[in-house]
Amino acid sequence: MSEQAIIELEQTLTTKRSAKDQKDALKDVLRVAAERIKDSVGSSLERASENEGLLHNTKPGVIEALPEKLVTYSMVKKREGALSSQPDQSEIAASHLFG
């Protein structure tokens, strides 16, 4: 932005006190600045080529097979509880000997 554009913006903002007029003045300044930036840096902000972009990426992803049966946390805890409540094999053998 040039110094002259800033001075004009300041004069516009001081003479036009309504919010709509001030908003329009700021919008015009920002539009002009955006156009100048777009013209000067246009090549670096271009869209990605097909081999760089994700939209045109058609490589098949690796998807692991889902388990046949859903195992929840509560099911695991119940199984652990059932295993811990079963007597050990050595305890069963001792009870048959002294039984």
BAGUKE-565799 format. One record per residue: x, y negated, z negated of N, C-alpha, C, CB in turn; residue in one letter. Coordinates in steps of 0.05 Angstrom, whole numbers, plus 32768, in hexadecimal, padded with zeros to 4 digits. Atoms other than C-alpha are relative to their C-alpha. Glycine has a CB too. Layout:
BEGIN
XYZXYZXYZXYZA
...
! end
This chain:
BEGIN
80118018800080008000800080127FE780007FED80007FE8M
7FF180187FFF80187FBC80107FF97FED7FEA7FFC7FF2801CS
800580148014801C7F827FE17FE77FF0800680187FED7FFCE
8017800F7FF87FE87F5D80097FE680107FFA80027FFA801FQ
80187FF080057FB67F9780027FFA80007FE28005801D8009A
80058001801D7FBF7F967FB67FF57FE57FF8801A80067FF1I
800A801B80077FB47F4B7FB37FE37FFD800980117FEA800EI
801B80017FF67F757F527FDE7FED80107FEE7FFE800B801DE
80107FF080137F5B7F8A7FB07FFB7FF17FE7800F801B7FFBL
8003801080197F677F5F7F737FEC7FEA8003801B7FF57FF7E
801280157FFB7F427F257F927FE3800A800380087FF08019Q
801B7FF47FFC7F087F517FA77FF480097FE5800280188012T
800A7FF7801A7F037F6F7F617FF87FE97FEE801580117FF2L
8007801780117F027F2A7F407FE87FF1800B80187FED7FFDT
8016800F7FF57ED07F0B7F707FE68010800080067FF7801CT
80187FEE80007EA07F467F758000800F7FE6800080138019K
80017FF5801B7E8D7F587F2E7FEE80187FFD7FF77FEA7FEDR
80127FE980037E587F8C7F3B8010801A80027FE97FFF8015S
7FF27FE680007E6C7FD47F2F8000800D801C7FF380137FECA
80017FF47FE57E557FEA7F7480147FF380137FE37FFD800BK
7FEC800E7FEE7E7F7FB57F98801C80077FF97FFC7FE27FFED
7FE57FF880097EBC7FC67F6E8006801D800880037FFC7FE2Q
7FFC7FE47FF87EB280107F7B80058002801E7FE780117FF8K
7FFB80007FE37EAD80037FC6801B7FF680077FEA7FF0800ED
7FE6800B7FFB7EEC7FD97FC5801680157FFA80057FE77FF1A
7FEC7FEC80077F13800F7FA17FFF801880137FFB800A7FE3L
80047FE97FEE7EF680457FCE800E7FFA801B7FE380068005K
7FF380087FE77F0E801E800C801E80017FFE7FF77FE48008D
7FE3800080047F5480157FF0800A801D7FFF80087FF17FE6V
7FF87FE480027F59805F7FDE7FFE800F801B7FF0800F7FEBL
80037FF37FE57F3F8074802380177FF880127FE57FF7800CR
7FEA80097FEF7F73804A8046801A800D7FF880037FE17FFFV
7FE87FF3800A7FAA806580198001801D800880027FFC7FE2A
80017FE47FF97F9480AC802680058005801D7FE5800C7FF8A
7FFB7FFD7FE37F9380A28071801D7FFC80077FEF7FEC8010E
7FE380057FFB7FDA8086806F801180177FF780097FE67FF2R
7FF17FE9800A7FF380C080467FFC801880137FF780087FE3I
80067FE97FEE7FD080F28074800F7FFD801A7FE280018005K
7FF180057FE77FF080D280B1801E80047FFD7FFA7FE4800BD
7FE27FFF8004803680D080938009801C7FF880097FEC7FECS
7FF77FE6800A8037811580737FF08017800D7FFC80017FE1V
80127FED7FF48007813A80A1800B801B80057FF67FF68019G
7FF57FE67FF88036817180B6800480137FE8801A7FFD800ES
7FFB7FEF80188046818A806F7FE680097FF380117FF17FECS
80197FF9800C7FFD818D805C7FED801080127FF17FE87FF6L
80107FF17FEE7FE581B780967FF8801B7FF4800F8004801BE
80097FE6800A7FC181F8808C8015801580047FE68008800FR
7FED7FEA7FFE7FE8823880827FFB800F801A7FFE80137FE8A
80047FF07FE87FF4826280BF7FF4801B7FF9801C8005800FS
800E7FE780057FD282A580C6801080147FEF7FF7800D8019E
7FEF7FED800F800D82CC80AB80067FF67FE4801A8006800FN
7FFB800B801B8013829E806E7FE680007FEF800B7FE48002E
801A8003800E7FC98298805C7FF6801A7FF47FEC7FF38012G
800C7FE8800D7FA382C7802F7FE68008800E7FFA7FFA7FE3L
801A7FFA7FF37F6382C280588003801580167FF57FE7800CL
7FFC7FED7FEA7F8082E98093801180187FF7800E7FF28016H
7FF07FEA800A7FA5831B80677FED80198000800B7FFB7FE4N
80117FE97FFD7F87835E807B800E801A7FF67FF68004801CT
7FF27FE8800A7FB8838D80587FED800E7FEC801B7FF87FF2K
80117FF280137F9283C38033800C80007FE57FFA801D800AP
7FF68000801B7F9983BD7FE97FFF801C7FF47FEF7FEE7FEEG
7FFF7FE7800D7FA983F77FBC7FEC80007FE9801D80077FF5V
80147FFF80157F6D840A7F928001801C7FF47FE37FFA800CI
7FFE7FE6800E7F7484417F5F7FE4800C7FFD800E7FFD7FE4E
80197FF280037F3E84757F5A7FF57FFC7FE48003801E8006A
800D8003801A7F0C846B7F227FFE801B7FF37FE57FF28003L
80037FE6800D7F0784A17EED7FE4800B800480067FFD7FE1P
80197FF37FFC7ED084D37EF57FEC7FFB7FEA8003801E8004E
8011800480177EB684C87EAF800A7FE77FF17FFF80197FEEK
7FF98017800F7EB584877E89800580087FE37FE97FEA8001L
7FF97FFA801B7ED8848D7E4680027FE67FF1801C80107FFEV
80018019800F7EC784577E14801180037FE67FE37FF97FF9T
7FF1800180197EEB84437DD47FF280117FEB80047FE37FF7Y
800E7FF180157EB584617DA88002801E80067FE27FF87FFFS
7FFD7FE47FFA7EBA84A37DCD801C800B7FF87FFC8005801EM
7FE57FF880087F0584A57DC1800280037FE280157FEB800AV
80007FFF801D7EFB84967D777FF180197FF57FF47FE67FF4K
800F7FE880087EC784CD7D718010801980047FE58002800FK
7FEF7FE97FFA7EF684FE7D92801780037FEC800B7FFF801DR
7FEA7FFF80147F2F84EB7D647FF580097FE5800D7FE47FFEE
800C7FF880197F0184F37D287FF9801D7FFF7FE77FEF7FFAG
80077FE47FFF7EEA85377D3F801980117FFF7FF18006801AA
7FE77FF180017F32854E7D4A800C7FFF7FE480147FF48014L
7FF48002801A7F4885357D067FF080107FEB80027FE37FF7S
80107FF180137F0E85587CE38002801E80047FE37FF88002S
7FFC7FE37FFB7F1E859C7D03801880097FEF80048006801EQ
7FE97FF6800F7F4B85C77CD78017800880127FF780187FEFP
7FE87FF97FF17F9285D47CEE8001801F800380197FF67FF1D
7FFE7FE47FFB7FA286197D0B800E800F7FEA800F8005801BQ
7FF27FF280167FD186297CD27FED80037FE880197FF07FF7S
80137FFE80167F99861A7CA07FEC801780067FF17FE67FFDE
80127FEB7FF97F6B864A7CC6800D801B7FFB7FF67FFD801DI
7FF17FE680047FA086827CC5800380067FE2801B7FFF800EA
7FFD7FFC801D7FAC86787C7A7FE680087FF4800B7FE77FF3A
801A7FF9800D7F62867C7C6A7FF8801D80077FEA7FEC800AS
80067FE47FF97F5D86BF7C8F801180137FF080058005801EH
7FEF7FEE80107F9786DC7C677FF780017FE4801D7FF68001L
80088000801C7F7E86C67C247FE27FFF7FFC800D7FE87FF2F
801B80057FFF7F3686C37C357FEB800C7FF47FFC80018013G
! end
